[in-house]
Amino acid sequence: MGSGHIKMEPNIPSLLFCSFSSSSSSTLLHHQILKMEDRKRALVSRLLQNALVHEVLGIPVDEIIIKRTIEGKPYLECDKVGMEFPNFNFNVSHHGDYVAIASEPLCLVGLDIVSCIIPCRETVPQFVQNFSSYFSSFEWDEIINAGTCDEILIEFYRYGVALSKFSDLKNFD
């Protein structure tokens, strides 16, 4: 597992990330590994949240209570943040080989990771066509007119297809 981070300072936005990779040969085993890898990313996500809160705010790990909004954004349930960080918040995301967390002491922060997947069993135009109904006509025109297949994929992912839309894909090895 590779990882990297920017040193967490109380008054400076922070970003940490970890990367994973795995491989498999059979489809059933592949799906089991994907499920296990997703569990690992979720665990790393929780560990990053606790590490961030502990490092930045000095709250002991056993006193950290992290909850989620209705939309799924994590937040610290604590009255110890005080006036120094009246809007301390963070967001975490994981997909593919990456897990990341970002924090901000004053402004709302958001984070969404999409690991670019190259289709294995269909062409790039066929692959992106499966998702045409998720985009506005402006977005779709930007995607399909981006240029090369690589540029089309970059533009496709740039428009932030929701990660849940990828969960039904069965076209990848």
Phi, psi and chi 1 to 4 in degrees:
 res  aa     phi    psi   chi1   chi2   chi3   chi4
   1 MET       -  126.4  173.1  173.0   43.0      -
   2 GLY   -94.9  156.4      -      -      -      -
   3 SER  -153.7  164.7   67.5      -      -      -
   4 GLY  -156.2  161.3      -      -      -      -
   5 HIS  -161.6  159.2   82.2  -70.7      -      -
   6 ILE  -104.2  132.1  -62.7  171.7      -      -
   7 LYS   -53.2  132.3 -173.8  176.1  178.8 -163.7
   8 MET   -82.6  122.2  -64.9  178.7  -72.0      -
   9 GLU  -121.8  143.9  -55.5 -104.4  -12.8      -
  10 PRO   -56.3  -36.9  -24.9   32.8      -      -
  11 ASN  -104.6   11.9  -67.5  -40.4      -      -
  12 ILE  -125.2  136.5  -60.9  173.5      -      -
  13 PRO   -55.2  144.4  -22.0   31.1      -      -
  14 SER  -119.4  150.8  -59.2      -      -      -
  15 LEU  -144.1  129.8  174.1   67.7      -      -
  16 LEU  -128.5  151.0  -70.7  123.3      -      -
  17 PHE  -149.9  156.3   65.8   90.2      -      -
  18 CYS  -132.5  151.7  -65.8      -      -      -
  19 SER  -127.0  149.2   65.0      -      -      -
  20 PHE  -129.6  160.2  -59.3   83.7      -      -
  21 SER  -154.6  148.5   61.9      -      -      -
  22 SER  -151.5  167.8   66.7      -      -      -
  23 SER  -145.0  157.6   62.0      -      -      -
  24 SER  -155.6  168.8   74.0      -      -      -
  25 SER  -112.5  -43.2   55.0      -      -      -
  26 SER   -89.1  151.8   83.1      -      -      -
  27 THR   -63.9  -46.2  -57.3      -      -      -
  28 LEU   -63.1  -46.6  178.6   57.6      -      -
  29 LEU   -61.6  -39.5  179.2   60.8      -      -
  30 HIS   -59.3  -46.2 -179.5   68.7      -      -
  31 HIS   -65.6  -37.0  -71.0  -68.6      -      -
  32 GLN   -65.8  -40.2  -69.7  171.1  -21.2      -
  33 ILE   -66.6  -41.3  -71.1  173.5      -      -
  34 LEU   -59.1  -42.0  -73.9  176.4      -      -
  35 LYS   -64.7  -43.2 -170.6  177.7 -126.5 -179.3
  36 MET   -65.6  -41.7 -177.1   58.0   71.4      -
  37 GLU   -62.8  -39.0  -68.6  -62.3  -44.0      -
  38 ASP   -64.8  -39.1 -168.1   56.0      -      -
  39 ARG   -63.1  -39.9  -73.0 -179.0  179.3  169.6
  40 LYS   -62.1  -44.9  -76.0 -177.5 -165.6  177.0
  41 ARG   -63.1  -39.4  -74.2 -174.8  -73.2  -85.6
  42 ALA   -64.7  -40.3      -      -      -      -
  43 LEU   -65.2  -45.8  174.7   61.4      -      -
  44 VAL   -61.0  -37.7  170.3      -      -      -
  45 SER   -58.3  -48.3  168.5      -      -      -
  46 ARG   -64.6  -39.1  -71.2 -170.0  -63.6  -84.2
  47 LEU   -64.9  -41.2  -68.0  171.2      -      -
  48 LEU   -63.0  -40.2  -75.1  172.8      -      -
  49 GLN   -61.6  -47.4  -68.5  171.4   58.6      -
  50 ASN   -64.1  -42.0  -75.0  -29.6      -      -
  51 ALA   -63.0  -42.4      -      -      -      -
  52 LEU   -62.1  -51.0  176.1   84.3      -      -
  53 VAL   -61.5  -42.6  170.1      -      -      -
  54 HIS   -64.4  -46.9  176.0   71.5      -      -
  55 GLU   -66.8  -44.9  -76.6  -70.2  -40.5      -
  56 VAL   -79.5  -42.7  173.4      -      -      -
  57 LEU  -103.0  -11.4  -57.9  175.9      -      -
  58 GLY    73.0   17.6      -      -      -      -
  59 ILE   -80.1  130.0  -61.3  172.7      -      -
  60 PRO   -58.0  141.5  -22.2   32.0      -      -
  61 VAL   -55.9  -39.1  173.6      -      -      -
  62 ASP   -71.9   -7.5   62.2  -22.5      -      -
  63 GLU  -104.4   -1.3  -65.7  178.5   22.6      -
  64 ILE   -80.2  125.5  -64.1  171.5      -      -
  65 ILE  -121.6  115.2  -60.5  171.5      -      -
  66 ILE  -111.8  126.5  -64.6  174.4      -      -
  67 LYS  -119.0  178.5  -66.1 -166.9  173.6 -178.1
  68 ARG  -127.4  144.3  -67.9 -166.8  171.0  -93.2
  69 THR   -72.1  172.6   64.6      -      -      -
  70 ILE   -57.2  -34.4  -66.8  170.9      -      -
  71 GLU   -78.5   -8.1  -62.6   82.4   16.2      -
  72 GLY    98.0    2.8      -      -      -      -
  73 LYS   -76.5  127.9 -174.4  179.0 -171.7  -50.2
  74 PRO   -72.8  148.9   26.3  -31.6      -      -
  75 TYR  -147.8  154.7   68.2   92.2      -      -
  76 LEU   -86.6  123.4  175.1   64.5      -      -
  77 GLU   -94.6  101.0 -177.7  173.9  -88.9      -
  78 CYS  -166.0  140.8 -178.2      -      -      -
  79 ASP   -99.3    8.3   56.7   -2.6      -      -
  80 LYS   -87.2   -7.1  -65.0 -178.1 -179.2 -178.6
  81 VAL   -65.1  -42.9  177.1      -      -      -
  82 GLY    69.9 -167.7      -      -      -      -
  83 MET   -73.3  -23.8  -65.5  -53.8  -68.4      -
  84 GLU   -62.0  -35.5 -173.1  176.2   -0.7      -
  85 PHE  -132.1   68.9  -55.1  110.0      -      -
  86 PRO   -64.5  -24.0   23.7  -32.5      -      -
  87 ASN  -121.5   25.4  -66.2  -39.0      -      -
  88 PHE   -53.0  127.0  174.3   78.7      -      -
  89 ASN  -152.0  166.4   71.7  108.2      -      -
  90 PHE  -152.1  165.7   56.0   92.2      -      -
  91 ASN  -145.6  151.3 -154.4  -19.2      -      -
  92 VAL  -134.0  149.0   66.6      -      -      -
  93 SER  -148.8  150.3 -179.1      -      -      -
  94 HIS  -147.8  143.0   63.6   86.1      -      -
  95 HIS  -168.4  144.2 -172.8 -113.2      -      -
  96 GLY    58.0 -127.5      -      -      -      -
  97 ASP   -90.7    8.8  -67.7  -19.0      -      -
  98 TYR  -126.4  145.5  -57.4   96.8      -      -
  99 VAL  -134.0  132.6  179.1      -      -      -
 100 ALA  -142.3  154.4      -      -      -      -
 101 ILE  -136.7  141.8 -170.6  167.3      -      -
 102 ALA  -131.0  145.2      -      -      -      -
 103 SER  -136.2  160.2   73.5      -      -      -
 104 GLU  -150.7  130.9 -153.9  -21.5  -75.3      -
 105 PRO   -79.0  -20.1   25.4  -31.6      -      -
 106 LEU  -122.2  -45.0  -59.3  173.7      -      -
 107 CYS  -100.9  156.6  -57.9      -      -      -
 108 LEU   -66.5  139.0  -73.1  177.6      -      -
 109 VAL  -121.5  142.9   67.5      -      -      -
 110 GLY  -130.2  155.3      -      -      -      -
 111 LEU  -152.6  132.6  176.3   65.2      -      -
 112 ASP  -145.1  124.7 -162.2    8.5      -      -
 113 ILE  -108.7  135.1  -68.2  178.5      -      -
 114 VAL  -128.4  120.2  175.6      -      -      -
 115 SER   -84.5  119.9 -178.9      -      -      -
 116 CYS   -66.1  123.0  -65.5      -      -      -
 117 ILE  -108.6  130.2  -60.5  167.7      -      -
 118 ILE   -94.3  123.3  -61.4  171.3      -      -
 119 PRO   -61.6  141.3   11.1  -15.2      -      -
 120 CYS   -99.7  -33.8  -64.2      -      -      -
 121 ARG  -110.1    6.6  -62.5 -173.1 -177.5  148.6
 122 GLU  -151.4  163.9   56.8 -167.5  -15.2      -
 123 THR   -72.4  163.4   66.7      -      -      -
 124 VAL   -59.1  -47.5  168.8      -      -      -
 125 PRO   -59.3  -39.4  -26.4   35.6      -      -
 126 GLN   -63.8  -43.3  -70.1  169.5  -29.8      -
 127 PHE   -60.9  -52.5  170.4   72.5      -      -
 128 VAL   -67.8  -28.6  -62.0      -      -      -
 129 GLN   -59.1  -32.3 -177.6   64.4   43.5      -
 130 ASN   -56.9  -22.2  -65.9  -35.9      -      -
 131 PHE  -112.8   10.5  -61.4   93.5      -      -
 132 SER   -56.8  -34.3   62.4      -      -      -
 133 SER   -70.7  -12.8   63.8      -      -      -
 134 TYR   -85.1   -8.0  -65.6  109.6      -      -
 135 PHE  -113.1  152.0  -61.5  100.2      -      -
 136 SER   -71.1  165.6   70.1      -      -      -
 137 SER   -63.3  -35.3   42.5      -      -      -
 138 PHE   -63.2  -49.1  172.0   79.3      -      -
 139 GLU   -60.6  -44.2  -67.5  168.2  -24.4      -
 140 TRP   -61.8  -43.5 -174.0 -114.8      -      -
 141 ASP   -60.7  -41.1  -73.5  -17.1      -      -
 142 GLU   -62.3  -40.6  -68.3  -72.0  -51.6      -
 143 ILE   -67.8  -55.3  -67.9  167.0      -      -
 144 ILE   -72.9  -18.2   61.2  171.2      -      -
 145 ASN  -103.2   17.6  -65.4  -44.9      -      -
 146 ALA   -69.5  -26.7      -      -      -      -
 147 GLY   129.9 -122.4      -      -      -      -
 148 THR   -68.8  169.7   67.2      -      -      -
 149 CYS   -59.0  -41.3  -73.2      -      -      -
 150 ASP   -62.4  -41.9  -73.4  -16.1      -      -
 151 GLU   -68.1  -34.4  -68.2  166.4  -29.2      -
 152 ILE   -63.4  -45.6  -70.9  171.6      -      -
 153 LEU   -62.2  -42.4  -84.8  178.1      -      -
 154 ILE   -60.0  -46.0  -70.3  167.3      -      -
 155 GLU   -66.5  -39.7 -158.0   66.3   18.6      -
 156 PHE   -57.1  -50.4  171.0   75.6      -      -
 157 TYR   -70.7  -31.5  -73.1  115.4      -      -
 158 ARG   -59.9  -36.0 -179.0  174.0  -70.0  140.4
 159 TYR   -78.0    6.9  -83.7  101.6      -      -
 160 GLY    64.3   54.4      -      -      -      -
 161 VAL   -57.0  129.0  175.7      -      -      -
 162 ALA   -57.1  137.5      -      -      -      -
 163 LEU   -58.7  -31.7  -61.5  179.3      -      -
 164 SER   -65.3  -24.5   63.0      -      -      -
 165 LYS   -69.4  -22.5  -67.5 -179.1  179.6   72.1
 166 PHE   -83.8  -14.5  -68.6  108.4      -      -
 167 SER   -65.3  -23.4   64.5      -      -      -
 168 ASP   -90.3   -3.9  -65.1  -30.7      -      -
 169 LEU   -69.4  135.8  -67.7  178.6      -      -
 170 LYS  -125.2   17.9  -64.1  177.6  175.6   69.3
 171 ASN   -98.5   14.3  -63.8  -29.4      -      -
 172 PHE  -120.0  145.1  -56.7  107.5      -      -
 173 ASP  -102.5      -  -73.2  -28.6      -      -
